[in-house]
Amino acid sequence: MAIQPSGFTSGLLTPTLRKQCIGFMIGSALFALGSAPGFGSWAGAGAVNASYFVGAWFFTGAALIQLVLSGAMTTSVSYGSGVMVRAEWLAASTQFFGTLLFNVSTGAALAAHSIKGQTHLVWTPDAAGSVAFLISGYFVLVTYRHVNGVRWAPRDGDWWSGQINFLGCVAFGVSAVASYITSAGVTVDAVLANTGTFVGAVCFFLASAVVLPKAAR
């Protein structure tokens, strides 16, 4: 006889916008903590890397929920091939891919100590993940424009969420460039790298916080 999941288990595993928002907010808070001014000096590199590592998994869980909630990959159109990939799905899928790359990067940072390891296992997936986030952030804006038919809607929380999210994606991109490790094992600009990560994390937190009241309803 098949065992049916309990109401609690079923509810726990059901993807919702609220769970998505909370997941991104927790992940963002951990990234903000790891990059907060003075935290690395006080807690040490190990605590910073651990904060990023755990935060990246919350990002991945939230991004997976977003991908599931985004719906079908394609939709029918009256032109071209008759089928078009949906911008909402592209936004969710590229963001999910980016979080997986952050899992690789933050996981490698816990163990990589050589210059080669830092470059290929930490920086490269981090940079690629940041590019994926930029692409995702762009498609979020495209999705909003397609659904609502406008580019400018400052009275709409979803509009603000998209704008703040894109700003966070740009900040993460700046952080990735600044955190490049030279052949001498020196970070190009450690201060800018930390600042970009902190600003990006705060932006991602706010982007989800804006939507959370709607998700709760």
N, C-alpha and C positions, 0 to 999 in steps of 0.2 A: 504494500500500500504506500502510495506516495505521501510524503510528509509535506504539508503546506507550511510556508513560512508564517511566523506569527505576525500580528499587526505591527508590533514594535520593530521586528527585523525588516519587514517589508517597507515600513516608513523610513527606517534608517538608510536603506539602500536605494530608495527612490530619489533620482536626481531632481533637484529643485533649484530655482533661481536663488533662494535664500541660502542654501548650502554652498552654491557657487560663490556668492558674495562673501560669506563668512570665510570660506577657504582662501580666497584671494586676500582678504583682509589679514588673516593670520600669517599667511606667507609673506605679505608685504611688511607686516610689523616685525617679523624676524629678520628680513633683509634690512629694514631701517635700523633695527637694533645693531646688527653686525657692522653697519657702515656709519653708525652714529659717531660724531666727533668725540674722541677720547675713549671710546669703548674698547678699541683694539689695544691701546696702551694700558688700560686698566685690567682687562680680562685676558689678554693674550691672543695670539693668532689662532690657537686651537679653538677658543670659544667663538671667535668670529667665523671661522670655517664651519663649525658645527651649526651655528645660527643660520648660515646660508644654506647648508645642506638640508636641514629640517624644513626651512622655509621653502626651498625648491620643491619639496614633495607636496607641500600644501598647494603650491602653484599648480603642480601637475594634476592633483586631484580635482581642483576647481576647474582647470582647463578641460579635463575629461568630461566633467558635468556640462560645461558650456558646449562642448562638441556634441554631446548626446542631445542637449536641448536645442541645438541649432537646426535640427531637422534633416531633411533629405539633401544630398550633395547637389543634385541638379533640379532644374525646373524647366517646363516647356515654354518656348517662346515662338513668336510668329515670324522669325527671321533666321537667316543663316541655316545652320544644321537643325534647327528646331529645338535644340537643347542647350541650356546655359548653366554653368556652375554658379551656384548661389553665393553672393558676396558674404552672407552671414556664415555659411559653412566654411568658406575660405578663411574668414577671420578666426573662427574657432579652431580649425584644423592647423593653421600655421602657428597659432599661439600654443596649441598643445604640443606641436613638434618643437617649438622653442623651449618649452618647459622641460621636455625630455633632454634636450641638450644642456640645459642648466643642471639637471640631475647628474649628467656625466661630469660637467665642469666642477660642480661643488663637491661631488663625491671624490674626484681625483685630487682636489685641493687638500683633502684630509691626509693623503698619503704621498703625493708627488713632492719630491724635494730637489730633484735635479732641474737644471735649466731647460733641458729638452722636455722633461715631463711637464713642467709648468707651462711651456709654450704649446705643446701639442695636445695635452690632455686637459689642461685647465683653460688657457686663453682661447684656443681655437674653437672649442664647442661653446664657450661663453660668447665669443664674437658672433658665431653663427646663430646662436639663440637670440642675441640682440637684434640681428637682422630679421629673423623670423618674427620677433615682436613688432618691429617697425612695419613689416608687411601686414601683420595682423591689425595693428592700430589703424593703418590706412583703410583696410577693408571694413573696419568698424564704422568709420566715417562714411564710406560708400554705402554701407547698409542703411545707416540712418537716413541718408539723402534719398535712397530708393524707397524706403518705407514711408517716410514722412513728406517727401517732395520738396524739402527745403534744406538749405545749408546753414541758415542762421536761425536759431530758436533758443535764445538765452533764458526763456522762462520754462524750458523743459529740462527736467532732471536727466533724462537719457542723453540729451544733447551735451550737457555739461560732462556727463560721465565719459562720453566718447572723446571730447576735447582733452580732458584731464588725462585719460588713458593714453592718448597719442603723445602728449607731453612727457608722460612717464617713459614711453617707448624711446623717445628721442634722448632722454636723460640716460637711459640704460645704454643706448648706442654710444653716447659720449664717453660713458664710463668704460665701455669695452675698448674703445680706441686708446684712452688714456692708460688703461691697464696693460697694454702690450709690453711684453718682456723682451728686452734687447738681448743680444748675444752675450753681453756681459752679466746678464742676470738682474738687470735693473729695470724697474717699472718706469715707463715713460713719464707718468705724472700720477703718483699715488694719491695725492690730495684731490685732484680732479676726478680720479677713478672712484674714490670713496664718496665724494660729493655727488657725482652722477648717480651712483647706486642709491644713495640716501634720498635724493630728490625723486628719482624714479619710483622707489618704494613708497614714498609718501603719496605720490600721484596715484599709484595703483590702489593704495588703501582708500584714498578719497573717491576714486572712480567707482569703487564697489560700495562705499558707504553712501554715496548719493542714491544708488539704486536700491539699497537695502530696505528702506521703508516700503517701497513698492513691492519688493519681494515678500515682505512680511504680510502684506495684504493679500 
